[in-house]
Structures are given as structure tokens and as C-alpha cells.
């Protein structure tokens, strides 16, 4: 009976998070931490009843970590052209990008098994840098600036919020809590700095804009299967590895990061064009 109550609570919690995460991010974080505390107390109680319970639970949690990570990189998502509310979710950011000369590549309503979200893509003609914005409300949505590097073997990503995914060696990432204009400036500064190290922008994913999402998801998923033992522990490892929540040029152990990047892209296939 306790298991049934737990399953019902988990289902309700997941529904609440998916519906209200973008509109009330602070309340959602508090709700998640309350759930983590509740689960921790429950595990401690079960450990007192059965000494093998912690071992079984840890194994299940590791498997769940890997499964959740893989589910975030699905390339079988459903999308339909955005109309009405979807066009209005990122209107302010879209107007800003248009004023800077970026090209609107499309807006879609994305259905990934949770609440449908508006996904808007802009692209800069000069270097194919793209801005992807997804969410049901800007205050809780996700903004990502992406530039392919070295014939598409690598990528530079600037996020407006922290990432819960590990950073493969072929990915250079900076996570900054700043407005969109400052994100673009920081992204361009990182590109300029990388070019002084002979890491150059280059590579265009063939096809429509959504092909970029499928390409990047497939690339990340391949890493998840190759390094599955890392992804089973990724919530822990992401807290133990050097933080990327600062500008790229200010991140710790940067020389080692660039060295690993160069080694990793040698194993990555280039794009067709």
C-alpha cells in the first residue's frame, strides 16, 4: 500500500512540475527539494528494516539516472508549426534578435511527452550561430546559443541557466545567468578567444532547423552509450567536476579542458557540409 501511495505521489509531483515549472520556477525548485528530502528520509527508514535495501536502491537510482538522461536526448520528438500562444511566448526576445540582424528560422510547438512548449529558433547568417528558446514562459524557459566548431566535430554552447547534463569533452559550455544580449556578447567573446587557440567555428547541419536538434541529441546520446558508467552517476559527477557556470575564459582547469577537447574531436566524424 505504501508503494501505491508513493507511485501516486510521484505521478502527481511529475504532473505539477511539468505544468508549472516555467511559470513558477522558484516554487518548482522548492517542491523538488522537498521531494528529495522525503525520498532521503524514506531510504534511511528502509535501510533500518533491510540491510540490502540501500544496495538495491542505489542500483535502481543509477539505472534511473542513465534512463532519464537518455530520455532527454530523444530524436523522436513530435513538433507542429507554432501559432497563437507559441508565437507570443518568446516575442520580446524575437524582436530583439531581429533588431540585431538574426533570421527567424521557425517556431514550433514541441511535444516531448510532458507539457507542450514553444520552441523558437533564430540564426545569425555570418557564422550559422543559432539561438534556441524553449518553454511555456520565458521566466522558466531555456535559452541556448550554439555554434558548431571544427567542421561540426565540436560545439560551443552558452546557456542562460545551469545544465543538469554532463559535458562531453567535445563540448565547450558556459552557463550564465544574464539577459539575452549579454549572453550573445559572452558567446562571441568565447568564440574570439577560442580562435586564438585555433579552435574555429565551422559546420552546418543539413536540412531544416529541427535537424540541428536531432543531430545534437544523437551526438549526445552516442556519448551516453559509450560512457554509460559516467551517466549512471551524472547527478553526483556534475557537482564534483569543475563548474562551467562562468564565462569560458574564466573557467578553472581551462588548459586541460582544451587539451581534452582537441583529443575528443579527433574521434568525432565531421558533418557532410
C-alpha positions in Angstrom: 0.0 0.0 0.0 2.9 2.4 0.8 4.3 1.7 -2.7 1.0 2.6 -4.2 0.9 5.9 -2.3 4.4 6.6 -3.4 3.6 6.0 -7.0 0.6 8.2 -6.8 2.6 11.0 -5.2 5.4 10.7 -7.8 2.8 10.9 -10.6 1.2 14.0 -9.1 4.5 15.6 -8.4 5.7 15.0 -12.0 2.5 16.5 -13.4 2.8 19.6 -11.2 6.4 20.1 -12.2 5.7 19.7 -15.9 2.8 22.1 -15.9 4.1 24.9 -13.6 7.9 24.7 -14.0 8.2 27.5 -16.5 5.7 29.8 -14.8 6.8 29.3 -11.2 10.5 28.2 -11.3 11.2 29.1 -7.7 8.2 27.2 -6.3 9.1 24.2 -8.5 12.7 24.1 -7.2 11.3 24.2 -3.6 8.9 21.4 -4.4 11.7 19.3 -5.9 14.0 19.7 -2.9 11.1 18.8 -0.6 10.7 15.6 -2.7 14.5 14.9 -2.5 14.3 15.3 1.3 11.3 13.0 1.6 13.0 10.3 -0.5 16.2 10.5 1.5 14.3 10.0 4.8 12.4 7.1 3.3 15.6 5.4 2.1 17.0 5.8 5.6 13.9 4.2 7.1 14.0 1.2 4.6 17.8 0.7 5.4 16.9 0.1 9.0 14.4 -2.5 8.0 16.6 -4.4 5.5 20.4 -4.0 5.2 20.2 -4.9 1.4 17.7 -2.1 0.7 20.4 0.6 0.2 22.3 -1.5 -2.3 19.2 -2.3 -4.3 18.0 1.3 -4.2 21.4 2.7 -5.3 21.5 0.3 -8.2 18.0 1.3 -9.2 18.8 5.0 -8.9 21.9 4.6 -11.1 19.8 2.9 -13.7 17.2 5.6 -13.4 19.8 8.3 -13.8 21.0 6.8 -17.1 17.4 6.3 -18.3 16.4 9.9 -17.6 19.5 11.2 -19.3 18.8 9.1 -22.4 15.2 10.2 -22.4 16.3 13.8 -22.6 18.1 13.2 -25.8 15.3 11.6 -27.8 15.3 12.5 -31.5 11.7 11.1 -32.0 10.0 14.2 -30.6 6.8 15.5 -32.2 6.6 19.1 -33.5 3.9 21.1 -35.2 4.1 24.7 -36.6 3.7 27.2 -33.8 0.7 29.5 -33.9 -1.2 31.7 -31.5 0.3 31.5 -28.0 3.5 29.8 -29.2 4.5 32.8 -31.3 3.9 35.1 -28.3 5.9 33.2 -25.7 9.3 34.5 -27.0 8.0 37.6 -28.7 10.2 40.1 -26.8 13.4 38.0 -27.4 12.4 37.5 -31.0 12.0 41.3 -31.6 15.5 41.8 -30.0 17.1 39.2 -32.2 15.5 40.6 -35.4 16.8 44.1 -34.5 20.3 42.6 -34.3 20.0 41.1 -37.8 19.3 37.5 -36.8 17.0 35.4 -39.0 13.9 33.7 -37.7 14.1 30.1 -38.8 10.8 29.0 -37.3 8.6 28.4 -34.2 7.2 25.1 -33.3 5.1 23.5 -30.5 7.2 20.7 -29.2 5.5 17.6 -27.7 8.1 15.6 -25.7 5.7 13.7 -23.5 5.3 16.5 -21.0 3.6 19.9 -21.3 3.8 21.2 -24.8 6.4 24.0 -25.1 7.0 26.8 -27.6 10.4 26.3 -29.4 11.7 29.3 -31.4 14.9 29.3 -33.4 17.0 32.2 -34.7 20.2 32.0 -36.8 23.0 34.5 -37.5 23.8 34.5 -41.2 27.5 35.3 -40.7 28.6 32.1 -38.8 25.4 30.0 -38.5 25.3 30.5 -34.8 21.8 29.7 -33.6 19.6 30.7 -30.6 17.1 28.1 -29.5 14.4 29.2 -27.0 12.1 26.6 -25.4 9.4 26.9 -22.7 5.9 27.8 -21.9 7.0 31.1 -20.3 10.3 33.0 -20.5 11.0 33.2 -16.8 11.3 29.4 -16.6 12.2 28.6 -20.2 15.6 27.6 -21.6 17.7 29.7 -23.9 20.7 28.2 -25.7 23.2 29.7 -28.1 25.1 27.1 -30.2 27.9 27.3 -32.6 29.4 24.2 -34.3 33.2 24.1 -34.2 35.9 22.4 -36.3 33.7 21.1 -39.1 30.9 20.1 -36.7 33.1 17.8 -34.6 32.8 20.1 -31.6 30.3 22.7 -30.3 30.3 25.8 -28.1 27.1 26.3 -26.1 26.1 29.3 -24.0 23.1 28.6 -21.6 21.1 31.1 -19.7 20.7 28.6 -16.9 22.7 25.7 -15.4 22.7 22.4 -17.1 22.0 19.1 -15.4 23.8 17.1 -18.0 27.5 16.1 -18.1 29.7 18.0 -20.6 31.4 15.6 -23.1 34.9 16.6 -23.9 33.9 17.7 -27.5 31.5 20.2 -25.9 32.6 23.6 -24.6 30.0 25.2 -22.4 29.3 28.3 -20.4 26.3 28.8 -18.2 25.5 32.4 -17.4 22.5 33.9 -15.5 22.4 37.0 -17.7 20.0 38.7 -20.2 19.9 37.6 -23.8 22.1 40.5 -25.0 24.8 39.7 -22.5 24.6 36.0 -23.4 25.3 36.9 -27.1 28.3 39.1 -26.1 29.7 36.4 -23.9 29.2 33.8 -26.6 31.1 35.9 -29.2 33.9 36.7 -26.7 34.3 32.9 -26.2 34.3 32.3 -29.9 37.0 35.0 -30.4 39.1 33.6 -27.6 38.8 30.1 -29.0 40.0 31.2 -32.4 43.2 32.5 -30.8 43.7 28.8 -29.7 43.0 27.6 -33.3 39.5 26.3 -32.4 37.4 27.7 -35.2 33.7 27.9 -35.9 32.6 25.7 -38.8 29.9 23.2 -39.8 26.3 23.4 -40.9 23.7 20.7 -40.1 22.0 19.9 -43.4 18.2 20.2 -43.6 15.6 22.2 -41.7 16.4 23.8 -38.3 14.9 20.9 -36.3 17.6 18.7 -37.8 20.1 20.5 -35.6 18.2 19.3 -32.5 18.2 15.7 -33.8 21.9 15.9 -34.7 22.9 17.3 -31.3 20.7 14.8 -29.5 22.1 11.9 -31.4 25.7 13.1 -30.7 25.0 13.4 -27.0 23.2 10.1 -26.9 26.1 8.3 -28.5 28.3 9.7 -25.7 25.8 8.3 -23.2 26.1 4.8 -24.5 29.9 5.0 -24.9 30.4 6.3 -21.3 27.3 4.8 -19.7 29.1 4.3 -16.3 29.6 8.1 -16.1 26.0 8.9 -16.9 24.7 6.5 -14.2 26.3 8.8 -11.7 25.9 12.1 -13.5 23.9 14.0 -10.8 26.9 13.4 -8.5 29.7 13.8 -11.0 28.3 17.1 -12.3 28.8 18.5 -8.8 32.3 17.1 -8.5 33.7 18.3 -11.9 34.8 21.9 -12.4 31.9 24.3 -12.7 31.0 25.8 -16.1 28.8 28.5 -14.5 31.1 31.3 -15.6 32.5 32.7 -18.8 34.6 30.2 -20.7 37.9 32.2 -20.3 37.3 32.3 -16.5 36.6 28.6 -16.0 39.1 26.5 -13.9 41.5 24.0 -15.5 40.9 25.6 -18.9 44.1 24.3 -20.5 43.2 20.7 -19.6 39.7 21.3 -21.0 41.0 22.5 -24.3 43.5 19.6 -24.4 40.7 17.1 -23.9 38.6 18.9 -26.5 41.2 18.5 -29.2 41.7 14.9 -28.4 37.9 14.2 -28.4 37.2 15.8 -31.7 39.7 13.6 -33.4 37.3 10.7 -32.7 34.2 12.6 -33.9 33.1 12.4 -37.5 32.7 15.8 -39.4 29.5 16.9 -40.9 28.8 16.5 -44.6 28.8 20.3 -45.1 
